[in-house]
Amino acid sequence: MDTALLQLLRRNVAQLVLNFWAAGYRNVIAGSIANTHSEYVAFRDLLPPDTRVYLVQLRASRAVRDRRRMTRAKPSTAAWRDHVDRADPEDASLRSASADYRLIVIDTDDLTIDETVAQVVRAIPEIYESEDDD
């Protein structure tokens, strides 16, 4: 996950977004694109200036993240979980920056997947409206 790979990832995701828009999709959801404000800016620069961006940051405590990782089919060790958390530390720059996006932060500790999705829909209902609602 060096700089060149992250740049390639951003360019690929931006191109996918543009392709979906060209095919008539109004809203495109892309995951794991920006953990920091500087990563967001690098991605945002690849999109048209008039693009509305919503960032959804799903948060979970270390204990909950570990429990979820241990219940997945993918093998997990304490050393691996520690490595992942060190490689992707919590960052507050998205919350503190003045930017052209709307940030939605959801604490998922006590939420199911369905409850998490429902909170996203409640937070940004305008992206879930049908074209007939316009």
N, C-alpha and C positions, 0 to 999 in steps of 0.2 A: 504494500500500500504506500508506495512512494509518490512523490509529487507528479511524476509523469503519468502514473496509473490513475491518480485522482483527477487529473486534467482530462484524460481520455474518458473516464466515467462521466464527468460533467458534460463533455461534448456529446457523448452518446445519448445521455438522457435528454439533453436539450433538443437534439435532433428527433428523438422519439416524440417528444412533446409537440414539436412543429409538425411532424408527420400526422399525428392524431388531429391536430387543428385543421390541417389541410384536408383531412378526410371528413371533416364536419363535426368532430367532437368538440363541444364547448369547454368542457372541464377535463383536465388530465391530472391524475394523482401519481406522483413519483415519490418513492420512498428512499429514505436514507441519503438524501442529497446534501444536507448542510447541518453540521453539528455546531458550527461557529458562524459568527457574522462574516468573517472573511471568506469562509467557504461559500456562504450564501452569495456574497457579492461576486465571486468568481463564476458562480452558476448564473446569476441574474444577468450578467453581462452578455450571456449567450442567447437571451430571449429578447423579443421586441420590447421597446421602451414602454408601451402602453399595457403590458401584461399585468393583470392583477395576480398577486401571489399571496397565498395563505400558507403559513408554516404551522404544522401541527407537531408539537413536541410531546411525545408520550413518555411520562416519567414513572419510574418504579424504584422503590428502595432496594438497596443491595440484597437484603434478605429475600425479598420477593423475586428479584432477578435470578438469584441463585436457585431458589425453589423451582422457578419456571424452567430454568436450564436443566435442572436435574430430572425433571419429569418428561422431557422431550426424548424422542427416539434417538437423537444424536448423542453419542457418548460425551460425558462432561467430567472434568476433574477439577478439584479446587485450584490447581495450578493454572489450568486453562482459563477458568473464570476470572482469576486474579489478573492474568495476562490481558484478557479482553477489557476488563475495567480500567487497567492502566493505559491501554492503547487508545481508549475512547473515554477520556475523563469528562465529568460534567463540566459544562461551560455555560456561563450566564451572559455571554456577549449578545446572543440573539434577543434576550429580554431587555438589555440595557441600551442597545443601539437604537438610534433614530433612523428608521428605514422605510422603504416603500412596501412593506409586507404587513400582513396582520398575523400576529403570533397567537396561537391557541395552545396553552399548556394544560395537559390533562394528567392528573395523578391516577395511575391505573392499579395501584396496590390492591384495592378492594373491588375492582371491576372485572367482569367477564369480558370477553371479546365483543359480544353483542352490546353490552352496556357502554363500552368504550366507543364503538361505532355510533351509538345513539347520542353520546355526548358530542362527537364531532359534528353530526348532523344538526344538533341543536345550536352549536356554536357558529356554524356557517350555513344556515338553511338556504341562502341564495344560490349556492352552487348545486343544490339538489332540486331546484325548481325545474319543471319541464319547459321546453321552448314555448309550449302553448300558454304557460303562465305569464310570459313576457308581455 
